Structures are given as C-alpha cells and as structure tokens.
Amino acid sequence: MTSHDSNECGHCRSSIAQGQRWVREKIYDSTSQNGREPIYQRYHAEVFAGEALSCWEKHQMDQEIARVSRIALRAA
C-alpha cells in the first residue's frame, strides 16, 4: 500500500477541506506483519462542478472495471 495523507482524497489526491462531505473506505494492508492492519482511505462524496460523478463514485467504477477485467482474463 502506498502512504497517503488522511485528509487527501484517494482518487484525485486533492485535500478534503473541513466541511466537505467524504466517504471512508477501510482497506486491510497485506504488507503488515499480520496482514490485517486496516488503512482508511478517504474520497470526496460530493460531485465537483462540471463533473458527472464524485471521486467516490469514480473509485467504485474503477474497482468494478478492474473486477470485471480480472473475471474476463480468467475466462479467456
């Protein structure tokens, strides 16, 4: 896992300002000694002007695309 600032969005890497809505995702760090150390990643929950999706929604879509790609590769 990469190091990150707890007030930084995991998708766009911009700061999450006080008062902005955000979502927290709990990830287990497989590189830790017991493989069960949690890391918390934050994402902007609100859509920025001119954008169709929030950073959280974009992250979720990226995760789904990666999951579907892995399934397709296994089936090939």
C-alpha atoms as an extended CHARMM CRD file, in Angstrom:
* protein
*
        76  EXT
         1         1  MET       CA              0.0000000000        0.0000000000        0.0000000000  PROA      1               0.0000000000
         2         2  THR       CA              1.1320000000        3.4970000000       -0.6630000000  PROA      2               0.0000000000
         3         3  SER       CA              1.4170000000        6.1040000000        2.0030000000  PROA      3               0.0000000000
         4         4  HSD       CA             -1.2120000000        8.8270000000        1.9440000000  PROA      4               0.0000000000
         5         5  ASP       CA             -2.3660000000       11.8690000000        3.8670000000  PROA      5               0.0000000000
         6         6  SER       CA             -5.5150000000       11.1460000000        5.8660000000  PROA      6               0.0000000000
         7         7  ASN       CA             -7.0480000000       14.4210000000        4.6070000000  PROA      7               0.0000000000
         8         8  GLU       CA             -6.2840000000       13.6320000000        0.9660000000  PROA      8               0.0000000000
         9         9  CYS       CA             -8.7650000000       12.1330000000       -1.4890000000  PROA      9               0.0000000000
        10        10  GLY       CA             -7.7030000000        8.6690000000       -2.6030000000  PROA      10              0.0000000000
        11        11  HSD       CA             -8.9300000000        9.3230000000       -6.1440000000  PROA      11              0.0000000000
        12        12  CYS       CA             -7.9780000000       12.8960000000       -7.0970000000  PROA      12              0.0000000000
        13        13  ARG       CA             -5.3000000000       13.3590000000       -4.3930000000  PROA      13              0.0000000000
        14        14  SER       CA             -6.6860000000       16.8120000000       -3.5450000000  PROA      14              0.0000000000
        15        15  SER       CA             -7.1780000000       17.8430000000        0.0490000000  PROA      15              0.0000000000
        16        16  ILE       CA            -10.5350000000       17.2270000000        1.6400000000  PROA      16              0.0000000000
        17        17  ALA       CA            -11.3940000000       20.5490000000        3.2320000000  PROA      17              0.0000000000
        18        18  GLN       CA            -13.1150000000       20.8570000000        6.5650000000  PROA      18              0.0000000000
        19        19  GLY       CA            -16.8620000000       20.8070000000        5.9910000000  PROA      19              0.0000000000
        20        20  GLN       CA            -16.6820000000       18.8440000000        2.7370000000  PROA      20              0.0000000000
        21        21  ARG       CA            -18.5760000000       15.5540000000        2.6690000000  PROA      21              0.0000000000
        22        22  TRP       CA            -16.3650000000       12.4990000000        2.2980000000  PROA      22              0.0000000000
        23        23  VAL       CA            -16.5420000000        8.7040000000        2.3550000000  PROA      23              0.0000000000
        24        24  ARG       CA            -14.0800000000        6.4730000000        4.1760000000  PROA      24              0.0000000000
        25        25  GLU       CA            -13.0590000000        3.0600000000        2.8570000000  PROA      25              0.0000000000
        26        26  LYS       CA            -11.3880000000        0.5150000000        5.1180000000  PROA      26              0.0000000000
        27        27  ILE       CA             -8.6420000000       -1.4980000000        3.4050000000  PROA      27              0.0000000000
        28        28  TYR       CA             -6.5440000000       -4.2010000000        5.0090000000  PROA      28              0.0000000000
        29        29  ASP       CA             -2.8110000000       -3.8160000000        4.4150000000  PROA      29              0.0000000000
        30        30  SER       CA             -1.4430000000       -7.1630000000        3.2540000000  PROA      30              0.0000000000
        31        31  THR       CA              2.1240000000       -5.9010000000        3.7360000000  PROA      31              0.0000000000
        32        32  SER       CA              1.7130000000       -5.5480000000        7.5050000000  PROA      32              0.0000000000
        33        33  GLN       CA              3.1050000000       -8.1580000000        9.8870000000  PROA      33              0.0000000000
        34        34  ASN       CA             -0.1640000000       -9.9900000000       10.3990000000  PROA      34              0.0000000000
        35        35  GLY       CA             -1.7950000000       -8.9270000000        7.1160000000  PROA      35              0.0000000000
        36        36  ARG       CA             -4.7910000000       -7.4560000000        8.8940000000  PROA      36              0.0000000000
        37        37  GLU       CA             -3.7480000000       -3.8770000000        9.6340000000  PROA      37              0.0000000000
        38        38  PRO       CA             -6.5320000000       -1.5360000000        8.4800000000  PROA      38              0.0000000000
        39        39  ILE       CA             -5.8310000000        1.5350000000        6.3760000000  PROA      39              0.0000000000
        40        40  TYR       CA             -8.5290000000        4.1350000000        5.8770000000  PROA      40              0.0000000000
        41        41  GLN       CA             -8.7580000000        5.8890000000        2.5250000000  PROA      41              0.0000000000
        42        42  ARG       CA            -10.9870000000        8.9420000000        2.0880000000  PROA      42              0.0000000000
        43        43  TYR       CA            -12.7970000000       10.1150000000       -1.0300000000  PROA      43              0.0000000000
        44        44  HSD       CA            -14.8090000000       13.2230000000       -1.9030000000  PROA      44              0.0000000000
        45        45  ALA       CA            -18.5100000000       12.3410000000       -1.6530000000  PROA      45              0.0000000000
        46        46  GLU       CA            -19.8700000000       15.3590000000       -3.4890000000  PROA      46              0.0000000000
        47        47  VAL       CA            -19.7290000000       15.9780000000       -7.2150000000  PROA      47              0.0000000000
        48        48  PHE       CA            -17.4680000000       18.8720000000       -8.2510000000  PROA      48              0.0000000000
        49        49  ALA       CA            -18.7950000000       21.4980000000      -10.6780000000  PROA      49              0.0000000000
        50        50  GLY       CA            -18.5450000000       20.2530000000      -14.2400000000  PROA      50              0.0000000000
        51        51  GLU       CA            -18.1890000000       16.6040000000      -13.1940000000  PROA      51              0.0000000000
        52        52  ALA       CA            -20.7790000000       13.8420000000      -13.5700000000  PROA      52              0.0000000000
        53        53  LEU       CA            -19.5580000000       11.6740000000      -10.6730000000  PROA      53              0.0000000000
        54        54  SER       CA            -17.9540000000       12.1880000000       -7.2780000000  PROA      54              0.0000000000
        55        55  CYS       CA            -14.4730000000       10.8610000000       -6.5480000000  PROA      55              0.0000000000
        56        56  TRP       CA            -16.0880000000        8.0580000000       -4.5130000000  PROA      56              0.0000000000
        57        57  GLU       CA            -18.3170000000        7.0710000000       -7.4430000000  PROA      57              0.0000000000
        58        58  LYS       CA            -15.3320000000        7.1710000000       -9.8240000000  PROA      58              0.0000000000
        59        59  HSD       CA            -13.3590000000        4.9740000000       -7.4110000000  PROA      59              0.0000000000
        60        60  GLN       CA            -16.2460000000        2.4930000000       -7.2310000000  PROA      60              0.0000000000
        61        61  MET       CA            -16.4350000000        2.3880000000      -11.0370000000  PROA      61              0.0000000000
        62        62  ASP       CA            -12.6680000000        1.8100000000      -11.2800000000  PROA      62              0.0000000000
        63        63  GLN       CA            -12.9750000000       -1.0500000000       -8.7950000000  PROA      63              0.0000000000
        64        64  GLU       CA            -15.8230000000       -2.6400000000      -10.7620000000  PROA      64              0.0000000000
        65        65  ILE       CA            -13.9750000000       -2.3110000000      -14.0780000000  PROA      65              0.0000000000
        66        66  ALA       CA            -10.9030000000       -3.9710000000      -12.5310000000  PROA      66              0.0000000000
        67        67  ARG       CA            -13.0570000000       -6.7660000000      -11.0840000000  PROA      67              0.0000000000
        68        68  VAL       CA            -14.7910000000       -7.4380000000      -14.4090000000  PROA      68              0.0000000000
        69        69  SER       CA            -11.4260000000       -7.3650000000      -16.2230000000  PROA      69              0.0000000000
        70        70  ARG       CA             -9.9870000000       -9.9610000000      -13.8460000000  PROA      70              0.0000000000
        71        71  ILE       CA            -13.0000000000      -12.1980000000      -14.4300000000  PROA      71              0.0000000000
        72        72  ALA       CA            -12.6840000000      -11.8080000000      -18.2060000000  PROA      72              0.0000000000
        73        73  LEU       CA             -8.9580000000      -12.6540000000      -18.1010000000  PROA      73              0.0000000000
        74        74  ARG       CA             -9.6290000000      -15.8080000000      -16.0880000000  PROA      74              0.0000000000
        75        75  ALA       CA            -12.3160000000      -16.8880000000      -18.5350000000  PROA      75              0.0000000000
        76        76  ALA       CA            -10.0540000000      -16.3550000000      -21.5650000000  PROA      76              0.0000000000
